[in-house]
Amino acid sequence: MTTIGTLALQGDFAEHEAMLRRLNVNTRQVRSANDLSGIDGLIVPGGESTTFCNLMENFGLYEPLAAVVQSGVPTWGTCAGMIVLARHATDLEFPTLDAIDIEVSRNAYGRQVQSFEADFSVTAFGEPPFHGIFIRAPVVQSVGPGVDVLATVTGVSQRQSPVAVRQGTVMATSFHPELTSDERFHAYFLEIVRGAGSSVGK
């Protein structure tokens, strides 16, 4: 059976696990390099990006996580996870994993009190629109030529900003699908995982 690892250093990894279990998928909490062995996919959840990176450094996870992504294991980052996976993140004192060719600005949609919800279309899903929950969400400032934009919303400066992107087996969303009852993003990620057909240590 498919096993998805959730980076469980901080943030809302438990909500991702609950969603995956509803989709009949095995989950594993990742807190060390050994926990990465044998997983079929990896989720870097929402939380606080500086804290994430600090804990990744303290737990010696930077190189093992980068190796997992580079080996082709499908990886998905939500909110803070998008920041961790980005090629570059402004105002972040730590390096990113440089896993997807996007540049993001941290908390660019505003602070906690400015969190919002929005309905938007997702090219891969069709109707109905997806209801996204944005909490201190990053803004995607630029995307590389190999990145597919899956969804946009009207963001700062009233411009359409990408909020869901994919490059190969790496996906990132600036919102929190795990805080809704809509399983479509998790199901879509599982399609990427099953299509990849590879895992670490197998």
N, C-alpha and C positions, 0 to 999 in steps of 0.2 A: 504494500500500500504506500501511496505517496506520503512523504514526511516533509513538513515545512518547519524550518527553524524560525523562531522569533527572537530577535536580539532583546534579551530580558535584563538589561542593565538598569533601565529606567523607562518611564513612560507607560503608554497604554497597550502593552503587549498582550495582556490578558484578554482585552476586547477582540484583538485579532484572533487569538486562540479560540475564543468562543465562536466566532464566525466560521473559522475553518472546521471546527468540530461539527457544526451544523451542516457543512458540506462533506462530511464523512472523510476528513483528512486527518492523519496523524500530525501532532505538533510536538515540537521540542524546544524548550527554553535554552537559549544560547548565552552562556556566560564565560566560556573559555574556548580555546582553540579546539580542544577535544570534542566539544559539543557540535562542531561543524561537520564532523565526519559522518558521511552517509546521508546528509540531507539532500532533498531534491529541489528545494527552493529556500529563499531566505527573505524575511520581512524585517525591515528596520522601522520601528513604529514611531509615532509622534511622542513628543516629550519636550525636553529643553536641549537644544543642540550643543551648547557649550558643555553642559553636564554630560551629555552622551560622549562627546569627544574626549573629555577628561577621563571618564571611566574606561573608554576604549584604550586610552593610553596606559592607564593604571593596570588594566587587565591584560595588557600585551596583545590586543586584538586587532590593531591596525593592519599589520602585515597578513595575518590569517584571513581577515575579512576581504582585504584587497585580492588575495590569492583566490578565494572562493569566487568572487565576481569575475575575475580575469579568466578563470577556468570555464566560464560559461554557465555556471549555476544561476538560474533566474533569480533576480533580486528585486524587491519592491520597497521603496521608501515612502512613508507618509508623513507630511508636514516636516517635523525635524529630521525625519529619515530622508526626505528630499534634499535637505541641506547637506546632510552627511554624504550623500551619494553624488552631489553635484561636482562638476569640474571646478567651480569656484563659488564661494559664498562670501559676500561682503560682510565686514564687521565680525568675522569669525577668527578667533585667535589660534585655532588649531587647523591642521591640514584636513582636507576632505579625502574621501576615497577615490575621487575623480573617476566615477563609474559611469556617468552619463554626461554628455556634452551640453550642459546648461550652466548659466550663471544666474544665481539667485541672490535676492536681498532678504535678509532675516527680518521677520516681524514687520514687513513692509505694508501689510494691510492694517497694521495698528496693534495696539496692546490688547491684553485680555478683555478689557471692557469694550473694545471695539470689534469683538468677535461677531461673526454674522453667518447667516445661512442663505444659500442661493440655489435655485434650480437651473440646470444647464443641460444641453444636449451632449451626448458622448457618441462619437462617430461609430464606435464598434458596437453600440447597444441598440440604437434606434429609440423608439418610444417605449415607455414614457421618459421624460427627463430625469436626470439623477439629482437628488437633493443633497447638496454638499454642506458640510459643517466646517467652517473656517475658524480656527482658534490660533491667534498670533501667527497667522499663516505667512509663509515666504512668498515673494513675488518672483516669477521667472522673468528675468530681464532680457535674456537672449538664449536662443537654441542653436545648436550646431546643425550642419547640413544633413547629418544622419539621424536626426531626432524627429520622430513623428509626434505631432500635437494631437492628442485625443480629445481634448475639451478645453474651452476657454470661458472666462467670465469677464464682465466689465469691472476692471480693477481701478487702481489709483490712476488719476488723471483721465478717468473715463475711457480708458483704452482697453481693448480686448487683450487679456493676459492669459497665457497658457496656465492651466491648473492641473492637467494630467498629460504626461509625456512618456514616450517609450523609445528606447534605442536598443534594438536587438532583444536580448533577454532581460534588459533592465527597464523597470518602470518606476515612475515617481509621481506622486500626487501631493498637492499643497494642502489638501483637506483631509478629513477623517472619515473614510467609508465605514470603518469599524464601529463608529458611534451611531450608525443608522441600522435599520433592519433590511436594507437593500443589499443583497449578496452579489450583485453583478460584477463589481470590481474584483472581489475575491475569486469569483468563478472565472473571470477573464484572466487573472494571474495564474490560476491553476491550468488554464489552457496553454499559457506560455510554458509553464513547468512541464506539462505532459508532452508538449511539442518539442521541448529541448531534449528530453529523453536521456539526460545525463545527471549524475550526482557526484558529490565529493566522496572519494574513497570507494567507489564501486567500479 
